Amino acid sequence: MNQIADIPTHDVIIIGAGPAALTAAIYTTREDIGTLLFERGVIGGLAAVTDMIDNYPGFPDGIEGLTLATSLEKQAERFGAVIELGEVTKIIDEGEYKRLETTSGDMRARAVLVATGSDYKKIGVPGEQEYYARGVHYCATCDGAFYRDKRLVVVGGGNSAVQEAIFLTRFASHIDLLVRADHLRASDVLQHDLEKYTDKITVHFNTTTDEIVGEDNKVIKVLGTDKVKGEKVEFETDGVFVFVGLEPNSQFLKTSEIKLDEIGFVLTDQHLQTQIPGVFAAGDIRSGATMQIASAAGEGATAALKIREYLEGRPHPVQN
């Protein structure tokens, strides 16, 4: 890092510190490209708050999310990456430099990687936050296996809710699918698939989710309302899976030149570069991402290599 006009200047600033960001930092710092990561929340992102990850390659017995996140963090720091807690509020294209407005003041970078990921949409009912990761979950492939021969409640009526409910039948003894509307928004194909599981999945239309109730540090039931009858309903359960969509962490980009898709995910070309030369995106924040930790790490590595190519041959005023 050096100072240009009293503004800290870096080779690369990575916004976020999840698997995509940390993997990218491992690659850039091994190439002696000075790298600063800015993280506003938890280092490791959603991976860090996942109880157990069973589908990350190389761990036949699975790995705790926090353990994986900590290992990625230590590896990136071993090669020289610097992680700073704070928030980036704006990216401004200044040609060879990109200026970032942050909670720590303005900074400049020759290249920027947006890897802020996404967050699960919440339903905002009592008990949801209190029992997060202790009975309330947002990822069936991550946490479904913990509920073998247990009862579950799934909240949602779109593609992800139906897909994940069907997936959870591998483990659960019974699933109550709570749908606010009077119909499913899932595709016809998925609705036909759902019909094959009537012995394990009961669909409750016009049913709101009002409260998640726990006892002795675990979820025991869900309280809702039957909107047609105007009556309170109750579902005994061992766990709740909420699938009402993902929210991209892209609010800070909405005033920039970076283009977003209709949902708010970042649009990139085949090189993971945005509309601003030198600004890249990888992981769950990118439009078209598969929302898996393994693919996020892969995109982080790819983005780092593309950043190296971008920087090669350009002026290098930054002295590390």
N, C-alpha and C positions, 0 to 999 in steps of 0.2 A: 504493500500500500504506500502511496505518497500523497502529497497535498497539491491540488491544482486550485488556485484561487481560494485557498483555505477550505476546500471541500475534500473530505477523504475520498480517494480514488482507488478503485480495485480493478483487477483484471476481470473478475466475474463476481457478480452478486446473484445468489440463488435465493429466491423468495419461497420460504417453506423449508421444513426439515423433516419431511416424511421419507419413505423408502426411495422414491424417485430422486428427491433432492440429495439425500445422503449418498446414494450410489453415484450420482453425478459428481458430487464433491470428491469422492474417492478417486474417480478417474481424472478430474481436472487437477487435483493437487499432486497426484503421482506424476503429472506432466509438468510440474512446477508452475502451474497457473494459479496465481493467488486467488483464493476463493473465500468469500464471506457468505454465510447463510443467515437469513433473517427469519425467525420463527416467532409468531405471535401467541402460539398456544403450547401444545405438548410436542416435544422433540420425539419424532417417530410417527406423528400423525395418528390416523385411526388405527394403524397397526399396533401402536403402543398401548391402546386401551382395549385391545382384543385379548380375551382370556387366553385362548390357545389357538395357534395357527397350525393346521394339519396339512395344508396344501402348498407349503413353500418348499421348493426342491432342496434336498440334502439333509432333511431332518425326518428320518423314518418314524420317529416317535412323536413328531410334532414339536413345536417350540412356543413358549409363552410369548405373546406379542411384545411385552415390555422387554423381555430378554433379547429378542431380535432387534428391536429398536435401539437398545443400549449398545449392542454389538456393532451395529451400523454406525452409530454416533462415535464410538471409540475408534473404529477403523478410519473414519473420515478425519478425525482429529489427529490420529497418529501420522497421517500424511501431511498435516498442516492446515486443514480446514479450520476456520474460525466460525463458531456459532454464537450469534447474538440474539437475545430475546428482544423483540420489538416488532413493530408493524410498519409495513410499507403502505403508504396511502396513495401514491401516484407514481407513474413512470412517464418521463418526458424524453422524447427523442431529440438529442442535440448533435446528431451526426455520428462522429466517431465515439462520442460518449452518450450514455443514457443517464439522465439524472433521476434519482429516486428521492422522493420526499418521504421521510420516515419519522417515526416518533423519536429517533435519536438525531434528527437534523438531516439536511440534505447530504446525499452521497452520489458519487459518479461511478460508473462501471463501463468497461469496454464491451462487455456482453452481459446479458441478464437471462436467467432461467426462471420462468414462472412455474413453480411446482407446489402450489398452495393446496392442491387436492380438493376434496369435496367433503361435505358433512351430511349425515343422515337427517332428513327432514323429521322433525319431532311432531308429535300430536299435541304436546303441551298440556297433558293432564296430570293431576296429582299422582305421585308414585313413579312417574316415568323417570325422572332424574334421580330420585332417591334409590331406585333399584336398577339403575343402569349397570350392566355387566354382572348383576347379581339376580338375574331373573328377567331383565328387560334387554333385548338384543335387537340388532339391526342387520345381522349377517347370518343366514342359515348355514352356509358352508363353513363358516368359522365356528359356530357354537351349537349347531343342531345336534351333534353327536353326544352332547352332554345330557340330552333328554331322551335317551333310549327308554322305551316303555313308559313314558310320561305323557301327561296331557298338556297340550299347548293351545294358546290363543294366537292367531295371526291377524294383524290389523291391516286392512287395505283391500282394494278391489281392482288394481291394475295388473299389468303383466308381471311385475316383480313379485307382487303378493301371491298370485296364483302359482307362478313358477316355484317360489320358495316354499309355499305350502305343500306342493307336490313333492318337492325335495325332502321336506321334513317328515313325510310319511315313512321314510326309510328308518326313522328312529322312533317317532312318537306313536303312542297307542291310539290317540285321537286328537284331532285338531278342530277347533272352532274358528272359522274364518268370519271375521266381523267386517261387514261392508256398510258404509254409511248410506250409499245410494240404493236405489231399488233394482240395480243391475250391475253386472261386472263391466269394467272398462277394459279388461283383458281381451286379447285377440280371440277370434273365433276358434282358432286352432287350439289355444290354451284352454278355452272353455270346454271344448270337446274332450281334451285330455283330463280336465278336472272331473268330468262325469265318470271316469273310470275309478275314481277314488271315493265314491259316496259312502263306502263302508268305513272310511277313516276320516273324511273331511265333511263337516257339516257347515254349510254356508248360511249365514244369518244376514239377510238383507235389511235395509232400513234400521241398522243397529249402530248406535254411536258407542264409542269407548269413552267413558266418563272418568274412570279412576282405576288405578292399578293398586291393589291392596296387598300388603305383605305382613308377615308375622315371623318373628325369630330370624330376621335378616334374610328372608326369602319370600318370593311371590306366592300367594295362595289363591287369589281370585281377581277377576276383572269385573267391574261394575259398568253397566251400560244402560241405554234406553232404547226400547223398541218404539221407533217413531210412529209406526202405524197405530199401535195400541195405546201409545202414550204411557207405557208401563216401564218400570225399572226391571232390568234383567241382570242376572249374575252368572258368571262362568267360573267354575273351579278350574284352576290351572297350576301347573308347575313352572310355567315360563310364558313370556309374551314376546313375540317377534313382530316388529313394526316395519312395514314396507310401504311407505307412502311417498317414496322418491328420494333422490339425492339433490342437495343444493351445492352448486359449485362455489368455492370460496373466491369469487371473482368480483366482489363488489367494488374493490378499489380500482378495477380496470375500466369501469363503465364510463369514465370521463377521459379515457386515453384513446389513442388511435388504434389500439389492438381490437380486432374484430372478434366478437363472441357469437355463438350460435343462439338459436331462439330461447334456449334454456339458460344460457349464461356461461357455457363451457368455451374455452379458448380455441379458436380455429387456427390450424397450422398447415404448412405444406408438408410434402413427403420428407422433408429434412427436419421436421419439428420446429420450424421457424415461423414466427407470426408475421403480420404485415409490416412490422418494424424490423428492418435488418439489424441483426445482432440480439434480438429478443426472441427467446425460444420458450417452448412450453413442453412439459412432460408429466406423465402420471395421470391421476384421476381428474385433474383440472382440464385436461385436453379433450376436446370434442372427439368422440369416437373411441375413447379409452375403454378398456375392458373391465376396469375397476377391480383388478386383482393385484396383490402385492408383488407377485413375481413379475408380472408384465410392467408394473410401475418401475421396478428396479431395472428392468431391461430398457425401458424408455429413458431412464435417467442416464444409463451408460451410453445409449445412442446419442442423446442430447449433448453429453460431454464431448463426445468425439466430433459432433457437428460444430460445437463451439470452438474446439481446437482448430478445426479447418477454417472457420470464420476468422479467427484471430491471426492465423498464419499469414504472413506477408503484409499485415497491417502495421501502422506505426505502433511502437511499443514504448510509450512514454512512462509506463509504470515500472518502477524498479522495486523488486522484491527483496 
